[in-house]
């Protein structure tokens, strides 16, 4: 095992995949990460996440270790190269495993009713849904695009096996990798259903973020390189190439942190956005109605949460702490229509979610880690419920 050292912070990040000599690699999560309390006296009713998670091995590709079951696959994107390029405070590379540790001891209430089978002869129930830790994707050679492609490959592999996906970042450059994986999956689905009457999939992107992340970038990645500030501009161009609608909602935008150029581009792209002060509790009913209308117009949902959308007192451990931010209560209320959204066949619209920009270097008593873990708990529970 080798370690990557970030020159800005001298933070060392272990990369178990580096022994393969691949510059951007994927590696299973160490079992030592998933540790916690065991309440043996309560049997199955006393289970916690660390007792339910299934770890993949490094002997076979992810898609060979997954079954077509109603499960959730957790991936890590241990990368903050995009944050560094965007002149931010690095450290998010460490986040995936820190969030896992905070999640490990949380109580398990996630069994999927649809996946429970009962043996008629013994009357014993078995839950066939699974929570699988698919390991981390690493970027240690500054080749951000390649690591995003690696993430996309794993997201698509999990979705193709009928799983939902949660990705833990890492900087918000995670979004370009996550969306590419979702795009690959939906294109595969389209190929299987190809008829003259098949329409283009309508994907709704819902981003809780203080920033639009629509920055301009150059095609050759030199003058203005892609970064944690460009993913949704990249996605917009990708949708244009595919002939897809670009349905992007950004909630919690700070006008003080986004230039007029970014607001102008957001308007040109038809982005549905609401500023941080517009997400106050007394305005939530109106915001929920607007979000529900947005959701009703799309077939699938991609949820992404930048932890810097919260106020600094709630989430101090981020690259760009918010002077104002929005409350956890507001986000929780706005998550409900996302979690509850289903298509005409009764299937959940939410297929994939990710969390970005948690930075352990600036956390206080793991406060932000616990916030990110609780959001992961909420999202995974919703995914299992549908």
Secondary structure as a PSIPRED ss2 file (coil, helix, strand):
# PSIPRED VFORMAT (PSIPRED V4.0)

   1 X C   1.000  0.000  0.000
   2 X E   0.000  0.000  1.000
   3 X E   0.000  0.000  1.000
   4 X E   0.000  0.000  1.000
   5 X E   0.000  0.000  1.000
   6 X E   0.000  0.000  1.000
   7 X C   1.000  0.000  0.000
   8 X C   1.000  0.000  0.000
   9 X C   1.000  0.000  0.000
  10 X C   1.000  0.000  0.000
  11 X E   0.000  0.000  1.000
  12 X E   0.000  0.000  1.000
  13 X E   0.000  0.000  1.000
  14 X E   0.000  0.000  1.000
  15 X E   0.000  0.000  1.000
  16 X H   0.000  1.000  0.000
  17 X H   0.000  1.000  0.000
  18 X H   0.000  1.000  0.000
  19 X H   0.000  1.000  0.000
  20 X H   0.000  1.000  0.000
  21 X C   1.000  0.000  0.000
  22 X C   1.000  0.000  0.000
  23 X C   1.000  0.000  0.000
  24 X C   1.000  0.000  0.000
  25 X C   1.000  0.000  0.000
  26 X E   0.000  0.000  1.000
  27 X E   0.000  0.000  1.000
  28 X C   1.000  0.000  0.000
  29 X C   1.000  0.000  0.000
  30 X C   1.000  0.000  0.000
  31 X H   0.000  1.000  0.000
  32 X H   0.000  1.000  0.000
  33 X H   0.000  1.000  0.000
  34 X C   1.000  0.000  0.000
  35 X C   1.000  0.000  0.000
  36 X C   1.000  0.000  0.000
  37 X C   1.000  0.000  0.000
  38 X C   1.000  0.000  0.000
  39 X C   1.000  0.000  0.000
  40 X H   0.000  1.000  0.000
  41 X H   0.000  1.000  0.000
  42 X H   0.000  1.000  0.000
  43 X H   0.000  1.000  0.000
  44 X H   0.000  1.000  0.000
  45 X H   0.000  1.000  0.000
  46 X H   0.000  1.000  0.000
  47 X C   1.000  0.000  0.000
  48 X E   0.000  0.000  1.000
  49 X H   0.000  1.000  0.000
  50 X H   0.000  1.000  0.000
  51 X H   0.000  1.000  0.000
  52 X H   0.000  1.000  0.000
  53 X E   0.000  0.000  1.000
  54 X E   0.000  0.000  1.000
  55 X E   0.000  0.000  1.000
  56 X C   1.000  0.000  0.000
  57 X C   1.000  0.000  0.000
  58 X C   1.000  0.000  0.000
  59 X C   1.000  0.000  0.000
  60 X C   1.000  0.000  0.000
  61 X C   1.000  0.000  0.000
  62 X H   0.000  1.000  0.000
  63 X H   0.000  1.000  0.000
  64 X H   0.000  1.000  0.000
  65 X H   0.000  1.000  0.000
  66 X C   1.000  0.000  0.000
  67 X C   1.000  0.000  0.000
  68 X C   1.000  0.000  0.000
  69 X C   1.000  0.000  0.000
  70 X C   1.000  0.000  0.000
  71 X C   1.000  0.000  0.000
  72 X E   0.000  0.000  1.000
  73 X E   0.000  0.000  1.000
  74 X E   0.000  0.000  1.000
  75 X E   0.000  0.000  1.000
  76 X E   0.000  0.000  1.000
  77 X E   0.000  0.000  1.000
  78 X E   0.000  0.000  1.000
  79 X C   1.000  0.000  0.000
  80 X C   1.000  0.000  0.000
  81 X H   0.000  1.000  0.000
  82 X H   0.000  1.000  0.000
  83 X H   0.000  1.000  0.000
  84 X H   0.000  1.000  0.000
  85 X H   0.000  1.000  0.000
  86 X C   1.000  0.000  0.000
  87 X C   1.000  0.000  0.000
  88 X C   1.000  0.000  0.000
  89 X C   1.000  0.000  0.000
  90 X C   1.000  0.000  0.000
  91 X C   1.000  0.000  0.000
  92 X H   0.000  1.000  0.000
  93 X H   0.000  1.000  0.000
  94 X H   0.000  1.000  0.000
  95 X H   0.000  1.000  0.000
  96 X H   0.000  1.000  0.000
  97 X H   0.000  1.000  0.000
  98 X H   0.000  1.000  0.000
  99 X H   0.000  1.000  0.000
 100 X H   0.000  1.000  0.000
 101 X H   0.000  1.000  0.000
 102 X H   0.000  1.000  0.000
 103 X H   0.000  1.000  0.000
 104 X H   0.000  1.000  0.000
 105 X C   1.000  0.000  0.000
 106 X C   1.000  0.000  0.000
 107 X E   0.000  0.000  1.000
 108 X C   1.000  0.000  0.000
 109 X C   1.000  0.000  0.000
 110 X C   1.000  0.000  0.000
 111 X C   1.000  0.000  0.000
 112 X C   1.000  0.000  0.000
 113 X H   0.000  1.000  0.000
 114 X H   0.000  1.000  0.000
 115 X H   0.000  1.000  0.000
 116 X E   0.000  0.000  1.000
 117 X E   0.000  0.000  1.000
 118 X E   0.000  0.000  1.000
 119 X C   1.000  0.000  0.000
 120 X C   1.000  0.000  0.000
 121 X C   1.000  0.000  0.000
 122 X C   1.000  0.000  0.000
 123 X C   1.000  0.000  0.000
 124 X C   1.000  0.000  0.000
 125 X E   0.000  0.000  1.000
 126 X E   0.000  0.000  1.000
 127 X E   0.000  0.000  1.000
 128 X C   1.000  0.000  0.000
 129 X C   1.000  0.000  0.000
 130 X C   1.000  0.000  0.000
 131 X E   0.000  0.000  1.000
 132 X E   0.000  0.000  1.000
 133 X E   0.000  0.000  1.000
 134 X E   0.000  0.000  1.000
 135 X E   0.000  0.000  1.000
 136 X E   0.000  0.000  1.000
 137 X E   0.000  0.000  1.000
 138 X E   0.000  0.000  1.000
 139 X C   1.000  0.000  0.000
 140 X C   1.000  0.000  0.000
 141 X C   1.000  0.000  0.000
 142 X C   1.000  0.000  0.000
 143 X C   1.000  0.000  0.000
 144 X H   0.000  1.000  0.000
 145 X H   0.000  1.000  0.000
 146 X H   0.000  1.000  0.000
 147 X H   0.000  1.000  0.000
 148 X H   0.000  1.000  0.000
 149 X H   0.000  1.000  0.000
 150 X H   0.000  1.000  0.000
 151 X H   0.000  1.000  0.000
 152 X H   0.000  1.000  0.000
 153 X H   0.000  1.000  0.000
 154 X H   0.000  1.000  0.000
 155 X H   0.000  1.000  0.000
 156 X H   0.000  1.000  0.000
 157 X H   0.000  1.000  0.000
 158 X H   0.000  1.000  0.000
 159 X H   0.000  1.000  0.000
 160 X H   0.000  1.000  0.000
 161 X C   1.000  0.000  0.000
 162 X C   1.000  0.000  0.000
 163 X C   1.000  0.000  0.000
 164 X E   0.000  0.000  1.000
 165 X E   0.000  0.000  1.000
 166 X E   0.000  0.000  1.000
 167 X E   0.000  0.000  1.000
 168 X E   0.000  0.000  1.000
 169 X E   0.000  0.000  1.000
 170 X C   1.000  0.000  0.000
 171 X C   1.000  0.000  0.000
 172 X C   1.000  0.000  0.000
 173 X C   1.000  0.000  0.000
 174 X H   0.000  1.000  0.000
 175 X H   0.000  1.000  0.000
 176 X H   0.000  1.000  0.000
 177 X H   0.000  1.000  0.000
 178 X H   0.000  1.000  0.000
 179 X H   0.000  1.000  0.000
 180 X H   0.000  1.000  0.000
 181 X H   0.000  1.000  0.000
 182 X H   0.000  1.000  0.000
 183 X H   0.000  1.000  0.000
 184 X H   0.000  1.000  0.000
 185 X H   0.000  1.000  0.000
 186 X H   0.000  1.000  0.000
 187 X H   0.000  1.000  0.000
 188 X H   0.000  1.000  0.000
 189 X H   0.000  1.000  0.000
 190 X H   0.000  1.000  0.000
 191 X H   0.000  1.000  0.000
 192 X H   0.000  1.000  0.000
 193 X C   1.000  0.000  0.000
 194 X C   1.000  0.000  0.000
 195 X C   1.000  0.000  0.000
 196 X C   1.000  0.000  0.000
 197 X C   1.000  0.000  0.000
 198 X C   1.000  0.000  0.000
 199 X C   1.000  0.000  0.000
 200 X C   1.000  0.000  0.000
 201 X C   1.000  0.000  0.000
 202 X C   1.000  0.000  0.000
 203 X E   0.000  0.000  1.000
 204 X E   0.000  0.000  1.000
 205 X E   0.000  0.000  1.000
 206 X E   0.000  0.000  1.000
 207 X E   0.000  0.000  1.000
 208 X E   0.000  0.000  1.000
 209 X C   1.000  0.000  0.000
 210 X C   1.000  0.000  0.000
 211 X C   1.000  0.000  0.000
 212 X C   1.000  0.000  0.000
 213 X C   1.000  0.000  0.000
 214 X C   1.000  0.000  0.000
 215 X C   1.000  0.000  0.000
 216 X C   1.000  0.000  0.000
 217 X C   1.000  0.000  0.000
 218 X C   1.000  0.000  0.000
 219 X C   1.000  0.000  0.000
 220 X C   1.000  0.000  0.000
 221 X C   1.000  0.000  0.000
 222 X C   1.000  0.000  0.000
 223 X C   1.000  0.000  0.000
 224 X C   1.000  0.000  0.000
 225 X C   1.000  0.000  0.000
 226 X C   1.000  0.000  0.000
 227 X C   1.000  0.000  0.000
 228 X C   1.000  0.000  0.000
 229 X C   1.000  0.000  0.000
 230 X C   1.000  0.000  0.000
 231 X H   0.000  1.000  0.000
 232 X H   0.000  1.000  0.000
 233 X H   0.000  1.000  0.000
 234 X H   0.000  1.000  0.000
 235 X H   0.000  1.000  0.000
 236 X H   0.000  1.000  0.000
 237 X H   0.000  1.000  0.000
 238 X H   0.000  1.000  0.000
 239 X H   0.000  1.000  0.000
 240 X H   0.000  1.000  0.000
 241 X H   0.000  1.000  0.000
 242 X H   0.000  1.000  0.000
 243 X C   1.000  0.000  0.000
 244 X C   1.000  0.000  0.000
 245 X C   1.000  0.000  0.000
 246 X C   1.000  0.000  0.000
 247 X E   0.000  0.000  1.000
 248 X E   0.000  0.000  1.000
 249 X E   0.000  0.000  1.000
 250 X E   0.000  0.000  1.000
 251 X E   0.000  0.000  1.000
 252 X E   0.000  0.000  1.000
 253 X E   0.000  0.000  1.000
 254 X C   1.000  0.000  0.000
 255 X H   0.000  1.000  0.000
 256 X H   0.000  1.000  0.000
 257 X H   0.000  1.000  0.000
 258 X C   1.000  0.000  0.000
 259 X C   1.000  0.000  0.000
 260 X H   0.000  1.000  0.000
 261 X H   0.000  1.000  0.000
 262 X H   0.000  1.000  0.000
 263 X H   0.000  1.000  0.000
 264 X H   0.000  1.000  0.000
 265 X H   0.000  1.000  0.000
 266 X H   0.000  1.000  0.000
 267 X H   0.000  1.000  0.000
 268 X H   0.000  1.000  0.000
 269 X C   1.000  0.000  0.000
 270 X C   1.000  0.000  0.000
 271 X C   1.000  0.000  0.000
 272 X E   0.000  0.000  1.000
 273 X E   0.000  0.000  1.000
 274 X E   0.000  0.000  1.000
 275 X E   0.000  0.000  1.000
 276 X H   0.000  1.000  0.000
 277 X H   0.000  1.000  0.000
 278 X H   0.000  1.000  0.000
 279 X H   0.000  1.000  0.000
 280 X C   1.000  0.000  0.000
 281 X H   0.000  1.000  0.000
 282 X H   0.000  1.000  0.000
 283 X H   0.000  1.000  0.000
 284 X H   0.000  1.000  0.000
 285 X H   0.000  1.000  0.000
 286 X H   0.000  1.000  0.000
 287 X H   0.000  1.000  0.000
 288 X H   0.000  1.000  0.000
 289 X H   0.000  1.000  0.000
 290 X H   0.000  1.000  0.000
 291 X H   0.000  1.000  0.000
 292 X H   0.000  1.000  0.000
 293 X H   0.000  1.000  0.000
 294 X H   0.000  1.000  0.000
 295 X H   0.000  1.000  0.000
 296 X H   0.000  1.000  0.000
 297 X C   1.000  0.000  0.000
 298 X C   1.000  0.000  0.000
 299 X C   1.000  0.000  0.000
 300 X E   0.000  0.000  1.000
 301 X E   0.000  0.000  1.000
 302 X E   0.000  0.000  1.000
 303 X E   0.000  0.000  1.000
 304 X E   0.000  0.000  1.000
 305 X E   0.000  0.000  1.000
 306 X E   0.000  0.000  1.000
 307 X H   0.000  1.000  0.000
 308 X H   0.000  1.000  0.000
 309 X H   0.000  1.000  0.000
 310 X E   0.000  0.000  1.000
 311 X E   0.000  0.000  1.000
 312 X C   1.000  0.000  0.000
 313 X C   1.000  0.000  0.000
 314 X C   1.000  0.000  0.000
 315 X C   1.000  0.000  0.000
 316 X C   1.000  0.000  0.000
 317 X C   1.000  0.000  0.000
 318 X E   0.000  0.000  1.000
 319 X C   1.000  0.000  0.000
 320 X C   1.000  0.000  0.000
 321 X C   1.000  0.000  0.000
 322 X E   0.000  0.000  1.000
 323 X C   1.000  0.000  0.000
 324 X C   1.000  0.000  0.000
 325 X C   1.000  0.000  0.000
 326 X E   0.000  0.000  1.000
 327 X C   1.000  0.000  0.000
 328 X H   0.000  1.000  0.000
 329 X H   0.000  1.000  0.000
 330 X H   0.000  1.000  0.000
 331 X H   0.000  1.000  0.000
 332 X H   0.000  1.000  0.000
 333 X H   0.000  1.000  0.000
 334 X H   0.000  1.000  0.000
 335 X H   0.000  1.000  0.000
 336 X H   0.000  1.000  0.000
 337 X H   0.000  1.000  0.000
 338 X H   0.000  1.000  0.000
 339 X H   0.000  1.000  0.000
 340 X H   0.000  1.000  0.000
 341 X C   1.000  0.000  0.000
 342 X E   0.000  0.000  1.000
 343 X C   1.000  0.000  0.000
 344 X C   1.000  0.000  0.000
 345 X C   1.000  0.000  0.000
 346 X C   1.000  0.000  0.000
 347 X C   1.000  0.000  0.000
 348 X E   0.000  0.000  1.000
 349 X C   1.000  0.000  0.000
 350 X E   0.000  0.000  1.000
 351 X E   0.000  0.000  1.000
 352 X E   0.000  0.000  1.000
 353 X E   0.000  0.000  1.000
 354 X E   0.000  0.000  1.000
 355 X E   0.000  0.000  1.000
 356 X E   0.000  0.000  1.000
 357 X C   1.000  0.000  0.000
 358 X E   0.000  0.000  1.000
 359 X C   1.000  0.000  0.000
 360 X H   0.000  1.000  0.000
 361 X H   0.000  1.000  0.000
 362 X H   0.000  1.000  0.000
 363 X C   1.000  0.000  0.000
 364 X C   1.000  0.000  0.000
 365 X C   1.000  0.000  0.000
 366 X C   1.000  0.000  0.000
 367 X H   0.000  1.000  0.000
 368 X H   0.000  1.000  0.000
 369 X H   0.000  1.000  0.000
 370 X H   0.000  1.000  0.000
 371 X H   0.000  1.000  0.000
 372 X H   0.000  1.000  0.000
 373 X H   0.000  1.000  0.000
 374 X H   0.000  1.000  0.000
 375 X H   0.000  1.000  0.000
 376 X H   0.000  1.000  0.000
 377 X H   0.000  1.000  0.000
 378 X H   0.000  1.000  0.000
 379 X H   0.000  1.000  0.000
 380 X H   0.000  1.000  0.000
 381 X H   0.000  1.000  0.000
 382 X H   0.000  1.000  0.000
 383 X H   0.000  1.000  0.000
 384 X H   0.000  1.000  0.000
 385 X H   0.000  1.000  0.000
 386 X C   1.000  0.000  0.000
